[in-house]
Amino acid sequence: MSDILGGRDLDARSVPLELIGPKPGAFAGEPVESAIVVHEDERMEIGVWECTPGSFPSVKDGISEVMQFVSGEATIVGDDGALHEIGPGALLVTPDGWRGTWHVRTTVRKAFVIWKS
C-alpha cells in the first residue's frame, strides 16, 4: 500500500479503521481488532490499530514496534515479567524477539511504527 496521507495530518484518535476481525489466539473475552495502514514499504509499516477487550498472546519475531496509545486501558505483561500499564499517552517499544500477553480492559487504540529487523 502506498502512503495515503498525501502530506495531510492524521488524528489517530478518530481516523476510521477497517475491521480485521477476531484476534487470533485470544484466550479470554472476544477481542476484535481493526486497523488502517497509512504507509507501508519493504521495511516499515505505519498505522493505527484498535482492539476491544480480551486477552491474547503477542510475539515479535523479525520485527520491532513502537506504540503510542491514544485511548483505552490494558496491562501488557512481557514473558520476562515486565508489566506495562497502558493508557492514553503511554509509549511502548517491543524489540525483535519480544513475547508477552495483552489484557485489554477497555478498547485500546494506538498509533504504531513496525520495522523489519
Helices and strands as residue ranges (DSSP letters): E 18-22, E 28-29, E 32-40, E 44-51, E 54-59, E 63-78, E 83-86, E 91-94, E 99-116
